[in-house]
């Protein structure tokens, strides 16, 4: 049986993770390979082509 968000409560854990990220204790920015501003189709194409493993689509 699978579990969403592991065995923690998202209502409690997500604010803690956000706080940790804001304080520099959770370094997520280094994991992003490329950002795609409103270009989800290009992001998927790059993923399928093996050009990008951890892309983030940014919607403004």
Backbone torsions as a table, in degrees:
resi	resn	phi	psi	omega
1	UNK	NA	128.4	-179.9
2	UNK	-83.1	168.8	178.9
3	UNK	-139.6	135.7	175.7
4	UNK	-81.7	129.9	-179.1
5	UNK	62.9	25.5	179.9
6	UNK	72.9	-138.7	-178.1
7	UNK	-107.8	15.2	-177.4
8	UNK	-99.2	169.9	176.1
9	UNK	-93.4	116.7	-180.0
10	UNK	-57.7	-33.5	-179.2
11	UNK	-63.4	-31.3	178.9
12	UNK	-92.8	-42.9	-172.2
13	UNK	-75.1	-39.7	-176.3
14	UNK	-63.1	-44.6	175.0
15	UNK	-61.0	-35.3	177.3
16	UNK	-65.6	-42.1	178.6
17	UNK	-66.1	-39.7	176.7
18	UNK	-62.2	-42.2	178.1
19	UNK	-63.5	-43.5	178.2
20	UNK	-62.0	-41.1	177.7
21	UNK	-63.5	-46.6	-178.7
22	UNK	-62.6	-29.7	179.8
23	UNK	-86.5	-2.5	178.6
24	UNK	88.7	5.3	-179.1
25	UNK	-84.8	-13.6	179.1
26	UNK	-125.9	101.9	-171.6
27	UNK	-89.9	87.4	-179.0
28	UNK	-89.5	-30.0	-175.8
29	UNK	-58.4	-34.2	179.9
30	UNK	-68.2	-17.2	-179.2
31	UNK	-85.1	-15.8	-177.2
32	UNK	-81.2	124.6	179.9
33	UNK	-81.4	-43.2	-177.4
34	UNK	-158.5	148.3	174.7
35	UNK	-108.0	147.7	-179.4
36	UNK	-125.5	104.4	178.6
37	UNK	-74.2	106.8	178.1
38	UNK	55.7	29.1	-177.7
39	UNK	-122.6	60.8	-174.8
40	UNK	-64.4	-37.0	-179.9
41	UNK	-66.2	-39.0	177.2
42	UNK	-67.3	-38.3	177.6
43	UNK	-61.2	-44.0	177.7
44	UNK	-66.6	-39.9	179.0
45	UNK	-62.6	-42.6	177.7
46	UNK	-64.7	-37.8	178.0
47	UNK	-63.5	-47.3	180.0
48	UNK	-65.4	-32.3	-179.8
49	UNK	-81.7	-4.6	-179.8
50	UNK	79.6	15.2	-179.7
51	UNK	-84.2	-17.0	-173.1
52	UNK	-150.1	132.1	178.6
53	UNK	-104.6	-33.8	-176.4
54	UNK	-133.2	67.1	177.6
55	UNK	-86.7	152.6	179.3
56	UNK	-126.9	126.8	175.6
57	UNK	-90.2	125.2	-177.7
58	UNK	-107.6	118.8	178.2
59	UNK	-100.8	127.5	179.3
60	UNK	-96.8	NA	NA
